[in-house]
């Protein structure tokens, strides 16, 4: 069963409340998404730490109902 982009966005926002989240369905199949997550709370964190926070917010769905996520993280300009 695929995840909807809105569900992914809601999970990330719940886990990282200050995040601005943009989700793009890359293949139109509900399995392959790109996510751009921008949050002030990422400031001072490594890229790996930022990605870990996003994956934690997804609650173990990566590799299961969410097959692939191309992830970009940043802090606001």
Buried (B, 14 or more C-beta within 10 A) or exposed (E): EBBEBEBBBEBBBEBBEEBBBEBEBEEEEBBBBBBBBBBEEBEEBEEEEBBEBBBEBBEEBBEEBBBBBEBBBBEEE
